[in-house]
Amino acid sequence: MFHAISSLFCKMYIRELNLIGFKNYEQAAFSFTPTVNCIVGHNGTGKTNLLDAIHYLCFTKSFLNPIDTQNIHHHDPFFVIEGNFWRKGQDEHIFCGFKRGMKKQFKRNKKEYERFSDHIGLLPAVVILPMDIQLLTGGSDERRKFMDSLISQYDHVYLNNLISYNRLLMQRNTYLKKAFELRKFDLEAIDIYNQQMAEFGHAIYERRQAFLENFIPVFEVCYTHLSSGKEKVTLFYQTTLHEQDMMQGFENTLEKDRLLQYTTSGIHKDDLSLEL
């Protein structure tokens, strides 16, 4: 099920969707209304793929398969997804095109994005899937992904900080692995990673805190309503930054990181705990 986030008066909705060479669609066109749209059809006819195409236009990628080449129709050379949206009283034309062996193109009103991340939040959306049970039964990475996805859609500073932190995390892990293989470790080099990651990590931590201060009360009220007042639930933000700063955390786990060859502390280990 797919819901575009909109106000009571529908400030944003998708009007038209055109597909060429996308998944099981050789060529197709769809029109939508500002209210509720129901998509029906037999199994395997492309209902979920249609929703995935809308997701592409909102997030620049698939929610089912992030590998663009695998989303091209059979042996076709390319796919094109185009959508017309009504947003805040204006028409928005969004184009996504990908050709085998080429870089993906993403355009807003015929102007190509230099960075795909600049598009995130323009068309906020939420995808609800049966596999969302992983938010409860899965690992902490599922819950962080959920939280990061929501915050990133309205806070571009958060998104950019998250991208920078994750890039540094990959670089630090690569360095730890190489240092272990070469039996040569440079404390000054690792300290540079630590300082940069701590700067971005602290900013991410503060914005997660601010988000949860608003989200948790709403979540609790909604759950109480769904359970007819018979159950109460709450969420807790689990992070080592409640007790120590990131630099201290990196120092405390340095020997463990060197042995395991990856970073074991930081905001990429945060979690949400649910209690009934």
PAVEXTOR-610531 format. One line per 2 residues: number of its first residue (from 1); their letters; for each residue x, y, z of C-alpha. Coordinates in steps of 0.05 Angstrom, whole numbers. Example, Ala and Ser with C-alpha at 12.3 -4.5 7.8 and 13.67 -1.06 7.14 Angstrom:
<pts>
1	as	246/-90/156 ~ 273/-21/143;
</pts>
This chain:
<pts>
1	mf	0/0/0 ~ 26/69/-18;
3	ha	7/135/12 ~ 30/203/-12;
5	is	35/248/49 ~ -14/306/40;
7	sl	-57/353/80 ~ -132/349/87;
9	fc	-139/393/25 ~ -89/352/-15;
11	km	-32/400/-28 ~ 5/345/-65;
13	yi	-17/286/-108 ~ 5/251/-171;
15	re	-36/266/-232 ~ -5/224/-287;
17	ln	47/169/-293 ~ 80/145/-358;
19	li	124/84/-363 ~ 169/58/-418;
21	gf	209/-6/-411 ~ 201/-8/-335;
23	kn	197/-78/-305 ~ 137/-115/-335;
25	ye	112/-51/-369 ~ 133/-44/-442;
27	qa	93/21/-446 ~ 36/46/-402;
29	af	1/109/-379 ~ -40/121/-316;
31	sf	-82/178/-289 ~ -99/191/-215;
33	tp	-148/232/-175 ~ -133/277/-115;
35	tv	-170/231/-68 ~ -164/155/-57;
37	nc	-138/114/-115 ~ -147/38/-115;
39	iv	-104/-7/-159 ~ -133/-75/-174;
41	gh	-112/-133/-218 ~ -92/-206/-219;
43	ng	-26/-230/-189 ~ 34/-213/-232;
45	tg	1/-158/-273 ~ 45/-103/-245;
47	kt	7/-70/-187 ~ 68/-67/-142;
49	nl	113/-46/-200 ~ 67/13/-213;
51	ld	75/35/-140 ~ 150/24/-146;
53	ai	151/71/-206 ~ 120/125/-162;
55	hy	172/111/-109 ~ 226/122/-162;
57	lc	199/191/-175 ~ 196/208/-101;
59	ft	263/178/-79 ~ 303/168/-144;
61	ks	305/93/-132 ~ 264/30/-124;
63	fl	239/5/-57 ~ 244/-66/-82;
65	np	309/-70/-121 ~ 361/-15/-118;
67	id	398/-43/-179 ~ 372/-1/-237;
69	tq	393/-50/-292 ~ 348/-103/-262;
71	ni	288/-57/-267 ~ 291/-53/-343;
73	hh	237/-90/-381 ~ 265/-157/-405;
75	hd	321/-143/-455 ~ 302/-70/-470;
77	pf	360/-20/-471 ~ 330/30/-423;
79	fv	271/50/-379 ~ 236/117/-371;
81	ie	189/138/-315 ~ 154/205/-320;
83	gn	103/234/-272 ~ 63/298/-266;
85	fw	49/320/-195 ~ 6/375/-165;
87	rk	46/407/-109 ~ 30/470/-70;
89	gq	-12/499/-127 ~ 38/483/-182;
91	de	52/429/-232 ~ 116/389/-223;
93	hi	142/345/-279 ~ 191/291/-255;
95	fc	233/250/-303 ~ 274/188/-287;
97	gf	312/153/-343 ~ 364/98/-343;
99	kr	401/66/-401 ~ 446/5/-395;
101	gm	518/26/-386 ~ 500/99/-374;
103	kk	488/143/-313 ~ 417/150/-289;
105	qf	383/216/-305 ~ 336/251/-258;
107	kr	301/316/-276 ~ 252/365/-245;
109	nk	215/408/-295 ~ 267/390/-348;
111	ke	326/412/-304 ~ 374/355/-287;
113	ye	395/345/-215 ~ 470/348/-200;
115	rf	458/309/-136 ~ 400/261/-128;
117	sd	398/276/-54 ~ 373/347/-71;
119	hi	308/315/-94 ~ 293/279/-29;
121	gl	236/313/8 ~ 205/348/-52;
123	lp	153/293/-58 ~ 149/261/11;
125	av	118/192/13 ~ 111/131/57;
127	vi	110/58/34 ~ 74/7/77;
129	lp	91/-65/63 ~ 80/-134/96;
131	md	155/-138/107 ~ 150/-78/153;
133	iq	143/-129/209 ~ 219/-126/207;
135	ll	214/-60/244 ~ 195/-103/305;
137	tg	230/-170/291 ~ 290/-147/251;
139	gs	356/-116/272 ~ 370/-45/292;
141	de	389/-26/221 ~ 316/-33/200;
143	rr	292/16/253 ~ 348/66/239;
145	kf	331/63/165 ~ 258/78/181;
147	md	277/137/225 ~ 329/164/176;
149	sl	280/160/118 ~ 228/201/154;
151	is	276/255/179 ~ 313/261/113;
153	qy	249/279/76 ~ 240/344/114;
155	dh	311/359/137 ~ 364/365/82;
157	vy	419/382/133 ~ 405/316/167;
159	ln	408/279/101 ~ 474/311/81;
161	nl	504/297/149 ~ 481/225/144;
163	is	512/217/75 ~ 578/247/100;
165	yn	579/204/163 ~ 566/139/124;
167	rl	620/157/74 ~ 671/168/130;
169	lm	647/103/164 ~ 663/64/101;
171	qr	731/97/95 ~ 747/83/168;
173	nt	727/10/161 ~ 770/3/98;
175	yl	829/33/135 ~ 819/-14/195;
177	kk	819/-74/148 ~ 882/-52/110;
179	af	918/-34/175 ~ 903/-104/202;
181	el	928/-137/139 ~ 992/-95/137;
183	rk	1003/-99/212 ~ 1014/-24/210;
185	fd	969/24/248 ~ 971/100/246;
187	le	936/132/307 ~ 938/201/275;
189	ai	901/175/213 ~ 847/141/254;
191	di	840/203/297 ~ 824/245/236;
193	yn	767/198/219 ~ 743/199/291;
195	qq	740/275/294 ~ 703/282/228;
197	ma	654/227/245 ~ 642/256/314;
199	ef	624/323/284 ~ 572/294/236;
201	gh	549/242/286 ~ 533/292/341;
203	ai	491/333/292 ~ 454/270/271;
205	ye	442/251/344 ~ 412/319/361;
207	rr	364/316/302 ~ 343/245/319;
209	qa	329/268/390 ~ 287/327/365;
211	fl	248/282/318 ~ 232/230/371;
213	en	210/283/421 ~ 153/299/372;
215	fi	143/229/343 ~ 138/187/407;
217	pv	77/223/438 ~ 39/218/372;
219	fe	58/144/366 ~ 34/130/437;
221	vc	-33/165/426 ~ -45/128/360;
223	yt	-29/60/391 ~ -74/73/451;
225	hl	-130/90/403 ~ -119/26/362;
227	ss	-118/-17/424 ~ -181/18/452;
229	gk	-141/39/512 ~ -126/-33/533;
231	ek	-51/-27/520 ~ 2/26/526;
233	vt	66/28/486 ~ 127/72/484;
235	lf	192/79/446 ~ 261/90/474;
237	yq	320/118/436 ~ 380/74/451;
239	tt	448/106/438 ~ 515/109/474;
241	lh	513/185/464 ~ 466/190/523;
243	eq	526/172/568 ~ 588/192/529;
245	dm	609/233/469 ~ 631/199/405;
247	mq	705/213/412 ~ 705/178/479;
249	gf	666/120/448 ~ 716/113/392;
251	en	774/113/442 ~ 740/60/486;
253	tl	728/12/428 ~ 792/25/388;
255	ek	826/-41/405 ~ 761/-79/391;
257	dr	755/-42/324 ~ 826/-60/305;
259	ll	814/-133/321 ~ 746/-138/286;
261	qy	767/-91/228 ~ 705/-49/231;
263	tt	676/8/273 ~ 636/-18/332;
265	sg	613/48/363 ~ 578/109/336;
267	ih	509/133/315 ~ 506/77/263;
269	kd	494/31/322 ~ 434/70/350;
271	dl	368/34/359 ~ 295/44/377;
273	sl	267/0/432 ~ 192/-13/437;
275	el	159/-33/502 ~ 87/-54/515;
</pts>
